[in-house]
Amino acid sequence: MIRKPTTTDSVLDEIHETRRETFERFGGDAKATLEDARQRQEAYGRPAWRAGEAGSSIPLEVEKAPPTAP
């Protein structure tokens, strides 16, 4: 039998329990769980990143270090 770790932090316990319930609701299917999360994000007007869509990547700006004195 696999023992689930318990903590003394009720917030962490609640997060872990919610994650387990969500995962079990989709029969352990990670892709279905992720798709549900994306649909909920979009329904609430939150940005949802999707791999492979045109323009879906956001270029990162790289700051250049100032030149050092010789």
N, C-alpha and C positions, 0 to 999 in steps of 0.2 A: 504494500500500500504506500502510495506517495503522500507524504505529509506536506501540507501547505504551510509555509512559514507564517508566523504571526508576528506582529510588531506591537509596540506599545504606543504607536502613533495612530490614532483613530482616523486621521485624514488619509494616511497611506493605506490603511486597511480598507477604507471606503473606495479609494481609487482602484485598488486591486480587485475588489469585489465587483465593481462596475465593469471593469475590463473583462473579468471572467464571464459575467452574465451576458455581456454584449457578444463575446466570442461564442458562447454556447448557443445564443439565439440563432446564430448562423451555422450551427452544426460544425463549428471548428473551421469553417471555410474563410481563410484570411482575405481572399479576394472579395468575397461577398461582404465581409465586414468593412473593408476599405471602401467599397462602392457605396455602401449605406452611409458611411461617414462623409463621403464626397457629396452625396445627394443632400444630406442635412446641411452641409456647409453652404451649398448653392442656394438652398431654400431660405437660409437666413441672410443671404446676400454677402457671404464671406467668400473671399477668393479661394478657388480650389485649383491646385496645380495638377495637370494631367500630362504624363510623359508622352512624347511623340506628337503633340499638337504643334502646329506652326505657331511660332511666337511664344511658346510656353516657357522658354528659358529666360531667365532674367540675368543679363550680363552683370558680373560683379566688377565694380570699379576697384582697381588696384592703386593704392597710394604709393607713390615713389618716394623713397627716402631722399632727403636733400643731399646734394653732392657734398662730399667731405673735402676739407681743405687739404691741399698737397703738403 
